[in-house]
Amino acid sequence: MSTKVEATIEDLMPAPGKAEIINGEIVHMSPTGGLPRLAGGAIFRSLDDYRRRTGRGYALPDNGRFRG
């Protein structure tokens, strides 16, 4: 019998850096390096250009926090 309490979104929000809730536990993630950030920036720029041209959707950079 497990007495472990699963983490909630309220537990996650004050966590420093990148973290996710996986199987009820807060798991801290390593920061990304230079090349992945360059790739993410290029993808964001392309999506934002599309959004500006078409007036459709949203483009957000990486490392944002989302509440589902």
Secondary structure, DSSP 8 states (H G I E B T S, - for coil): --------HHHHTT-SSSEEEETTEEEE-----HHHHHHHHHHHHHHHHHHHHH--S----SS-----
